[in-house]
Every structure is written in structure tokens, then in C-alpha cells.
Amino acid sequence: MPDNDSIYIICVSSMPDSLDFKGYREFIETMMSLFGYKPIRYGASFLKKQSFGDSKIRMYRKSENTYFDNIPMNEFSSFYFAGTNEKKSRIANFYIKLSYHSEINKFYTAVVFEKNNCDMETLVEQVDIFKRMMQKISTIKILAADRMDSDKDVYSFALGIGHEKRNEYANEIAYSISRCITTHRKLPYLFVYGYYEKEIFDINNIPEHVDIEEQDGYVALTLPRCFGKELNRYPTFPEWKYFYDVLKASGELIVTDKLETMIERIVSTGGWSA
């Protein structure tokens, strides 16, 4: 496994109408602190043009951290915060972006941060921090998490953007993520960690090599044998394919036709090549 790993978390949730930008800003400040990071800059894009234009980036200083506080939430399309855990560094290694869909009152949240030599236990611990925080201000619809080599531009991947450092399979997952953000708000792929509504699963019929825990009407699902493998290796594991089929049949997982063809080829041949 590479030494330079990034954890990524994607989440679709409903937010209360009463929460304003200041509330989100303070929530994100607290979340970053719990992860051991501090904000160094932030920015936002807007549905309605502001005096400064359609978007704005600010350095995160005491004199500037309230810059967006008085803008109504229905004028934002997205906002992000970048942070660091290195003293005096201006290079970000933590990102959180929230994309708002006002017509259905849903947020797509993507979190990416570096965590070197990350193992499965560490991943789950970090996701639990994020999950507990999100549950304080939102109702989670879906949550998924995994890890990837930091050199593969993980932040862009979690936002659904392809990149030349990733293979075709991973970029097709990125495209499926972009559809999750903009179109259907469904799970774009089966990652090594998932948090889903309990009614989707028959938790009495679980394959081997799977960890599953019931939590307040949800199930937390982890697939340990997939951890540390390339994304295109996941379909070679029977337990991954089992839950892939269950989630797809329930309508909670929606993949592109091209990605579906790739998955079918992996399952039939036991491998994948570019």
C-alpha cells in the first residue's frame, strides 16, 4: 500500500432550513479541529451574482472568516474549506466541499484528507468522526468512504472529475460520482465502507469477509478484503459483488452503462485491463 494515502468520504444528506452559512462555517471549523486540521482558505460559488461575481475565494483569517455570513443560503450553489495540519503551511491537505441542491434540500458533501499508512481501522475511526458530526446537523441519506493514493488527485475524484493519473475504470467511477452530485443523489459505486438505511439489507444473509453493524435504523458495512486494492479489483471479490447486486436492485446504487460493462467483464474474466 502506498505511504501517501488520502481518505475520501462522500455523503448525501438533508439539512435543516434554519441553518445559515455561519452555522455551517462554525460546524466545519469544529469538524476540522477534530480531525487535527485548521482552515487556511475557503470559497463559495453562487446561484445569484454577487457584487464580487459568481464565486469568491478568501484566506481564512479572523478579519475575513465571516465574509459570507450574511449571504442567504438559497444564493449558494456550493462552498468549500481547505485546511492543513502542518505548522505555518499554506498548502492544503484537507478539503471539505458542500454542494447544495435547494430544490430538494439535499447536500452532497465530499471530504478528502491525507492519512499516511492508513489501515482499515483508521479509516473507520475517521469516518465515525465525520458521521457523528454530520448527524448533529443533518439526516444522512447515504455515506461511503475509501482510500486512494494521494498522487491520483483524490479531491477531484471525490468531486466527480476525471484525471490523467487514474486509470479508465477509476475515471468512470468519478463520472458516476458527478452524476450522483448533479442528477440522482444515489450511491455511485460500492466502496469499502458504506452507511445505508437498514431496510435495504437482509442482515441475516451476509457473505463471509464482511463486517456489518446495525446502528439506529442504518447499517454500517465494511469490506476488509477490498481495502488497499485498486478499485477495479473489487468486483473479483464475491462479497463485493453480492452487495453491489443488492444495492443496485434496491435502486440505491446507480452506475453508468460503461462502468457496468467494465464490472461485468471483470466478473467474467477475473480481472481488468485498460
N, C-alpha and C positions, 0 to 999 in steps of 0.2 A: 504494500500500500504506500502511496507517495507520502513524504513527510509534510508536504504543503497542501493541506486539505481545507476545504470550506464546507461548512454545514449550510444547507438551504432548507427553508421552511416556507411552504405556501399554504394559504388559508383563505377560505371564503366564509364570510360571516355577516350577520345583520347587526347594525349599530343603532343605539337609541337616538331619536331625533333631538333629544335635549343636549347631547354632547356637542360642544363647539370646538373650534380649532385649538383654543387654549387648552381645553381638556385633553385633546389628542396629543398636543405638544408635551404637556406635563406627564401624560401616560408614557410616551416614548422616552422621555428623559429618564423616568423611573425604570423602564424596561432595559434601556441601555446600561444603566448603572448596575442592575442585577447581573447582566452578562459580563460586567467588568470593562465597559467602554464608556466613552464620553463623546457627545456630539461635537463635530468640528464645522459642519456646514449643513444647510438644509435648503430646500427649494420646493416650489409648487408650480403646477400648471392650472389654468383656469378656463372654465367654460365661457365666462364673460370677460372681455378685455378690460384690464385694469389700467391705471394711469401709467404704469411701467411696462405694459404689454401683456402678452398671453402667458408668460412664465417669468419666474424670477428665482435666482439663487442668492443666498446670503451666507456669510460666515456666521458661525454660531457664537456670538459674543453677548455679554449681558446687555449691551446697548442695542442689540439687533435681534435678540431671540424672540421678541414679541411682535415682530414686523407684520405677520399675517393674522394676528389675534383678532382683529376687528373685521375681517372679511367674512361674510356669511358662508356657511358650509356649502350651500347649494351653488356657490360660484366656483368651487374647486372641482377639478377633474381628477387630480392626484397630488400627493405631496410625498417627499422623501426626506430622510435624515441620514447623514453619513457620519460615522464615528471612528475612533481609534482607541487602542489600549496601549499605545506607545507614548511615552512622555514627550511633550513638545512636538509631536509629529503632526503634519498636516496631510499625511497620506492615509486615506480611509481603508480600514479592513473590517468594517461593519456597515451594513446598509439595511434600511427598512423603508419600503415604499408601500403606500396605500393608494389604491385606485378606487375611486368612488363611482358607483352607478346609482344615481339618485332616483331613477325611475323604478327601481326595485329595492332600494335601500340596502344594497349589498356592497361590501368592501372586499376587494382582492388584496391581500397583504403578502408581500414577499420579503423574507428576511434572509440575509446571507452574511456570514462572518467566518473568519479564519479560526480554525481549531486544529493545530498541528497534531499528528499522530492520533487522530480521532478514532475511538473504538465504538462499538455498538452501545455500550453502557453510557458513554459520554454523550452520544447523540441523543439518547432517550432522556437523559438528565437535562440537557439543554432545551429540548422540545417541551419538557414538562414546565420549565420556567416560562417559556413563551405561552403555552396553553393556559396556565393559571392566570397570567396577566390578561390575556385576551378574554377569558371567561368573566373577568370583572367588568368589562365594558361592552361585551357583545355576546351573541348567540352563534356558536360555531356551526357552520354547515358541513364543511369538510376541512381536514387538515392533513397534510402529508409532508414528509421530510426525508432527507437523504444526504449523502456527501459526494463531493466531486473534487478532483484535482483543481486547485485554485488557478492554475495556469489556463484553464479552459473557460475563463470568463464566466464564472458561475452566476454573478449578478445578472448578466444579460440572459443567461439560460432561465433563471427563475422569473424573468420578466417576459419570457417567450420569444427571445431574439436569437437567431442562429449565429454561429461564429465559426470561423475557419479552423480553429484549434480543436473543434469537436468533430466526431465522425457524422456521417449522414443520418444514422439512427438517432443519435442524441439531438441533432438539429431538428429532426422530425418531431421528437418529443417537445422541443422548445416551441415548435409551431403549434402543437396541440395545446401547450400552455397558453399561447397567445389567444387561442380560441376560447379557452376557459375564462380568460380575463375579459374578453370583449363580446362573447356570444352566448355561451351556455352556462357559465359558472358551475361546471361539473369537474370531477376529477379527471386530469388529462393523462394520467399514467399511474401504474401501481408502483409506488416507491417502497423502500424498505420499512418505513414507518407510516402508518395511517391511523386516523382517528375518525370513526364513522358512526352514524346512527345505528343503534343496536339492531333495529328491525331488518336491516339489510342481510344479516347473517343468521345462520343456524349455528350457534356456538357449540352445539353438541356434536358437530360433524367437522372437526378440524384436522387437517392433514398433519403429518409429522413435520418437525423442523419449523414450527410456527409458535410464536408466543402471542397469546391473546388474552386481554384482560377487560372485564366489564367495568364501566365507570359511569354511573349516573345516566343511564339511557344511551350511552355510547359504548363502542368497543375500541380499545387501543390494540392495533395489530402490528407486530414486527416480524420480519422475515430474515432471521440471522444469517442464513446461508447465502443470501444475496449481498450482504453487506461487504463493501470493499471490492466487489466485482464491477465490471463495466455494465452500463445499463442494458446493452444488447445481450448480456449473458443471462439476465433474469428469466426470460422465457424457457431456459433449459432446466429450470427447477420446477418440479411438479406442483409444489405448494404455491409458487408464484402464479402458475397457470390456473390453478384451481380458483384462487381469489380474483384473478383477472376475469375469469368467466363469470363468477358470481356478481362482481361489481358491474360488469358490462350488461348482464341480464337484468339487473335491477335498475339500469338507466343512470347509475351514479358515475360510471366511467365512460367517457366518450373519447375515442381516438380517431385520428384521420384514417381514411381508407389506405393511404400509403403506409402508415405505421402499422395498421392491421395486417397488411400484406407481408411486411417485414417480420412481424411476430409469427405469423403462420409459417413462414419459411424457416425461421429459427426452430420452431417446434418440430417441423417435419424433418429437418436435416440435422438437428442437434447443434447448430452453430450459425454464425453470421459472418459475412464478409462484405466489405464495401463494394 
